Every structure is written in structure tokens, then in C-alpha cells.
Amino acid sequence: QVQLVESGGGLVQPGGSLKLSCVASGFTFSSYTMGWYRQAPGKERELVAIASQSGSTYYTDSVKGRFTISRDNAKNTVYLQMNTLKPEDTAVYYCNAADDRRIYWGQGTQVTVSS
């Protein structure tokens, strides 16, 4: 059974930091591109960052220089380090795993940036 379990969300003040984790099971983690997406209220889900099987990374422009995605294939875990958080980063953050044929999603973790 495939599972993606996110953790690490919460309430943080503007300028603060959070680190999200996503532990995967039920598939060959190292063979999948891992990503983080987010969905704010009233908006569509958007890509935040991805880490390919080879370790190359991509970031959406709004988080470049502030967020860092990383993966630990030995622990079947992908991380998202979020620094200098802004109110517009408030959203539910979802972990994603994808290969040529399959896409899996986690249940999401809420991140709220507010003073």
C-alpha cells in the first residue's frame, strides 16, 4: 500500500522557518521524482519544488532562494526547508511522487504564516 505522510507544518510568524518532511512507503522511492505542491484557499494547487531521481532540483520562482528541497533515499524521505516565510506562503502543502506512469499524493500539511 502506497503512503506519503507529511509532517512539520504549523503556524509561524513572517520571516520564520519550517521544515516539512514526507515519509514514503509502498513503492521504490529512489525511482520516483519527488515534489512539493501547495494549495491556498480559493486557489489551484501549484508546484513548489521537485527533486528528481538524480537529485536535480527545480523551484517555482516565488520560492527561489528561500526554500530548499532535498531527499534521502535511504530513509525514503523528502524534505522542504522553508526560510524567510511570507504570509503568501500560507497553504496546505502536499507531497507528491511521480514516475512515467503513476502519481501519488500525501494528505497534506497546513502551513500558516501570520503574526
N, C-alpha and C positions, 0 to 999 in steps of 0.2 A: 504494500500500500504506500503510495507516494504521499509524503508530507513535507511541507515547508512551514516552519514555525518561527515567526518573527518575535523579537523581543527588544526592549531597550527604549521604547517610546515613552513619552511623558510630557510634562509641562516644563518649559524652560523660558527664561527671560531673553529678550532680544540681545544678541551678542554672545549668547551662551553656546554650549556644545552638547551634543548627544551622540552616542554610538549605538547604531542598530545592529542586531545580529539576526541571522536566518540560518537555522539548522535544517539540513535536508536529509531525507531518508527515502528509501524505496526505489531509487534509480542510481545510475552511475554518475555521481556528481561531477567528476572530472571531465566528462564528455559533454557537458552542457554549458552554454553561455548563461551566466547568472546576472540578474539585473534587479534594480530597484526602481519601482514606479511610485507615483503618488497621485492622490485624488483629493482635491479640495472641495468643499461644499459647493454644489452648483456648477462644478467644472468637470471636464472629461479627465480620465486617467492619463497621466503623461509620464514619459520616460524620464528618469532622473540620471541613472548611470548604469553601465553594463561592464562586466569583466568577462572576456572571452575565455575559452578553454586554454589558450596560450598565455593568458594573463594580460593581454592588451585591454585598455580601458577606453571608455567614451563617457563624456558628461554633457548634459544639456547646458546651454550657455549660462543659464541663470545660477548654476551652482559651481561653475568652474572656479577653482582657486579656494573654494570653501569646503567642498565635500570630497571625500576620498573613498572609493570602493576598493575592497580587497577580498581575496578568497583564500581559504586554507583547505586545500583538497584532502589533507589528512584528517581534518575534522569535519568535512562535509559542511562547511560553514562559509557564508559570505557576510561581509560587514559593510556598513556605511558609516564612516566617521563624518559627522556634520559639525562644522565650526562656523562661528560668526552667523548664527541663525537669525533669520529675519521673520517678522510676522507673516510675510507672504509664503514662508516655508510650511506654514500650518497646513496639515493634510493627513490623511491616512496613507501610510507608506506600506507598499506591498512588495514582497519578494517574488521573483519570477525566475523560472528555469526553462530554457528553450533549446531544442535542437532542431534538426530539419523536419521532424515530424510531430513533435509533441511540445506542448506548452503547459507548464504547471504554475499555479499561483498559491501563495500563502493567504492567510486570513486577514492580514493587515495589522498594523500597529499605529496608534494615534500619536501624532506629534503636534503639540500646540506651543506656539511661540507667542508669548504675551507677557506684558508687565503687570 
